[in-house]
């Protein structure tokens, strides 16, 4: 694994916008950054990232199987009691998942370590599946990369495959916070994948979802919502005005309700309990667990519910440093061993390993000047060389 | 993964609804023998979609072939991402936001009942500086 500095394409912004990647810059700073790329060997991809991603997916499924029949686990995850049976039915009924992203600490040498699992509302799919691939093709064309260069990236194909399997010809509604450019871009991309899978689609803001007197969710034209992709966290939906009506809804959701378990940072200590010393896990404990003392006075403290690094704090010698502000933490925290992110040319690096349609299928690389990955952390392309 | 030299993807030039015409065209295996997987103790089945190791039909003359160079697995197929284009944003199927709290239900034979809205989204609005994605 190497960070290779290179010249950016002078017209990459126009190219990005031409494919709908409009959120390539944040506050005037590049989010997409091709002034360097990361080079991996095929062995690093297959042995260190792809295989652990498949194994972690299985481990997570074992965890869900256990959790839905264990009130103690659901309570530790702070999942509201009224939703326990509903989540269990979702799992036992086989509600399908489309995708997720495991975030790893990896430096090209040791085992990749799971930092968190973005199981419910992963973003960065468009830049991973489309624009990163276009970069590879053009990098080869311009001889920046050898002809034999490759990329861990079949996310696009897997998403289409996933929609074919899930959709079964039904109309798909997609919803989220459309005023957020990143969310709108992600939804538009997933909508396109669904259309390529043959589905009819409709997009609507999450607050435009209607509920009939009979408790059925409908779109703005009052069409019943049979199949709904939501880029909106389960923990938010459950606690909002319509939350209680989820229990009687006939709508099928993507991601499914059982992902409410896996999108919770509480899975980090639970996985560590179930698979102690697993090479791809870091020691982790619930904040109020006496066993957390094993981590000493230095660790990473994460809210059970958190996104984009919000409210994540580095605790060093008992003192919190580098805490990111945000609205999360009311439901509790976990502590995870502080395994400092590797630095390449002074940048902290996190890898995102994608899993879609039942297959590990892609890689995204994020860089930041700070050790906590945030929504502004830059996305760099990668290539497999050698 | 993979833009494989073994796999050429023929993308049918279609976009939008029904554009499911991805087609894989596999080149014939080169004249070589797939090497066994490292550490493999027994013959393994090829991965789904992978090119099967060379096998000889009964009675066929044995031919010694050189080992193949490492191959990308065909599961890592390349595709033409130009199939995704901004034009897809302009789909007429997209709907604009509606925040009205009550509109009459006009379908499903329930016109006498009302539809309420804005029951989802309050958390997102309250944390609007943070993406709801991750």
Boltz contact constraints between the chains, C-beta under 6 A:
constraints:
  - contact:
      token1: [A, 20]
      token2: [B, 86]
      max_distance: 6.0
  - contact:
      token1: [A, 20]
      token2: [B, 89]
      max_distance: 6.0
  - contact:
      token1: [A, 118]
      token2: [B, 134]
      max_distance: 6.0
  - contact:
      token1: [A, 121]
      token2: [B, 132]
      max_distance: 6.0
  - contact:
      token1: [A, 121]
      token2: [B, 133]
      max_distance: 6.0
  - contact:
      token1: [A, 121]
      token2: [B, 134]
      max_distance: 6.0
  - contact:
      token1: [A, 122]
      token2: [B, 134]
      max_distance: 6.0
  - contact:
      token1: [A, 123]
      token2: [B, 133]
      max_distance: 6.0
  - contact:
      token1: [A, 130]
      token2: [B, 81]
      max_distance: 6.0
  - contact:
      token1: [A, 130]
      token2: [B, 84]
      max_distance: 6.0
  - contact:
      token1: [A, 133]
      token2: [B, 81]
      max_distance: 6.0
  - contact:
      token1: [A, 134]
      token2: [B, 81]
      max_distance: 6.0
  - contact:
      token1: [A, 150]
      token2: [B, 1]
      max_distance: 6.0
  - contact:
      token1: [A, 150]
      token2: [B, 2]
      max_distance: 6.0
  - contact:
      token1: [A, 150]
      token2: [B, 3]
      max_distance: 6.0
  - contact:
      token1: [A, 151]
      token2: [B, 1]
      max_distance: 6.0
  - contact:
      token1: [A, 152]
      token2: [B, 1]
      max_distance: 6.0
  - contact:
      token1: [A, 153]
      token2: [B, 1]
      max_distance: 6.0
  - contact:
      token1: [A, 154]
      token2: [B, 1]
      max_distance: 6.0
  - contact:
      token1: [A, 154]
      token2: [B, 76]
      max_distance: 6.0
  - contact:
      token1: [A, 154]
      token2: [B, 77]
      max_distance: 6.0
  - contact:
      token1: [A, 156]
      token2: [B, 79]
      max_distance: 6.0
  - contact:
      token1: [A, 157]
      token2: [B, 79]
      max_distance: 6.0
  - contact:
      token1: [A, 177]
      token2: [B, 124]
      max_distance: 6.0
  - contact:
      token1: [A, 177]
      token2: [B, 132]
      max_distance: 6.0
  - contact:
      token1: [A, 180]
      token2: [B, 131]
      max_distance: 6.0
  - contact:
      token1: [A, 182]
      token2: [B, 131]
      max_distance: 6.0
  - contact:
      token1: [A, 183]
      token2: [B, 131]
      max_distance: 6.0
  - contact:
      token1: [A, 183]
      token2: [B, 132]
      max_distance: 6.0
  - contact:
      token1: [A, 183]
      token2: [B, 133]
      max_distance: 6.0
  - contact:
      token1: [A, 188]
      token2: [B, 89]
      max_distance: 6.0
  - contact:
      token1: [A, 192]
      token2: [B, 84]
      max_distance: 6.0
  - contact:
      token1: [A, 192]
      token2: [B, 88]
      max_distance: 6.0
  - contact:
      token1: [A, 195]
      token2: [B, 16]
      max_distance: 6.0
  - contact:
      token1: [A, 195]
      token2: [B, 17]
      max_distance: 6.0
  - contact:
      token1: [A, 196]
      token2: [B, 19]
      max_distance: 6.0
  - contact:
      token1: [A, 196]
      token2: [B, 20]
      max_distance: 6.0
  - contact:
      token1: [A, 198]
      token2: [B, 18]
      max_distance: 6.0
  - contact:
      token1: [A, 198]
      token2: [B, 20]
      max_distance: 6.0
  - contact:
      token1: [A, 201]
      token2: [B, 93]
      max_distance: 6.0
  - contact:
      token1: [A, 202]
      token2: [B, 93]
      max_distance: 6.0
  - contact:
      token1: [A, 202]
      token2: [B, 95]
      max_distance: 6.0
  - contact:
      token1: [A, 203]
      token2: [B, 94]
      max_distance: 6.0
  - contact:
      token1: [A, 204]
      token2: [B, 95]
      max_distance: 6.0
  - contact:
      token1: [A, 205]
      token2: [B, 97]
      max_distance: 6.0
  - contact:
      token1: [A, 206]
      token2: [B, 120]
      max_distance: 6.0
  - contact:
      token1: [A, 206]
      token2: [B, 121]
      max_distance: 6.0
  - contact:
      token1: [A, 207]
      token2: [B, 118]
      max_distance: 6.0
  - contact:
      token1: [A, 207]
      token2: [B, 121]
      max_distance: 6.0
  - contact:
      token1: [A, 208]
      token2: [B, 97]
      max_distance: 6.0
  - contact:
      token1: [A, 208]
      token2: [B, 98]
      max_distance: 6.0
  - contact:
      token1: [A, 209]
      token2: [B, 120]
      max_distance: 6.0
  - contact:
      token1: [A, 210]
      token2: [B, 115]
      max_distance: 6.0
  - contact:
      token1: [A, 210]
      token2: [B, 117]
      max_distance: 6.0
  - contact:
      token1: [A, 211]
      token2: [B, 116]
      max_distance: 6.0
  - contact:
      token1: [A, 211]
      token2: [B, 119]
      max_distance: 6.0
  - contact:
      token1: [A, 212]
      token2: [B, 105]
      max_distance: 6.0
  - contact:
      token1: [A, 212]
      token2: [B, 110]
      max_distance: 6.0
  - contact:
      token1: [A, 212]
      token2: [B, 113]
      max_distance: 6.0
  - contact:
      token1: [A, 212]
      token2: [B, 115]
      max_distance: 6.0
  - contact:
      token1: [A, 213]
      token2: [B, 113]
      max_distance: 6.0
  - contact:
      token1: [A, 218]
      token2: [B, 115]
      max_distance: 6.0
  - contact:
      token1: [A, 220]
      token2: [B, 95]
      max_distance: 6.0
  - contact:
      token1: [A, 220]
      token2: [B, 98]
      max_distance: 6.0
  - contact:
      token1: [A, 222]
      token2: [B, 105]
      max_distance: 6.0
  - contact:
      token1: [A, 222]
      token2: [B, 106]
      max_distance: 6.0
  - contact:
      token1: [A, 222]
      token2: [B, 107]
      max_distance: 6.0
  - contact:
      token1: [A, 231]
      token2: [B, 133]
      max_distance: 6.0
  - contact:
      token1: [A, 232]
      token2: [B, 132]
      max_distance: 6.0
  - contact:
      token1: [A, 236]
      token2: [B, 123]
      max_distance: 6.0
  - contact:
      token1: [A, 240]
      token2: [B, 120]
      max_distance: 6.0
  - contact:
      token1: [A, 240]
      token2: [B, 122]
      max_distance: 6.0
  - contact:
      token1: [A, 241]
      token2: [B, 119]
      max_distance: 6.0
  - contact:
      token1: [A, 242]
      token2: [B, 119]
      max_distance: 6.0
  - contact:
      token1: [A, 242]
      token2: [B, 120]
      max_distance: 6.0
  - contact:
      token1: [A, 307]
      token2: [B, 134]
      max_distance: 6.0
  - contact:
      token1: [A, 308]
      token2: [B, 131]
      max_distance: 6.0
  - contact:
      token1: [A, 310]
      token2: [B, 130]
      max_distance: 6.0
  - contact:
      token1: [A, 327]
      token2: [B, 127]
      max_distance: 6.0
  - contact:
      token1: [A, 375]
      token2: [B, 131]
      max_distance: 6.0
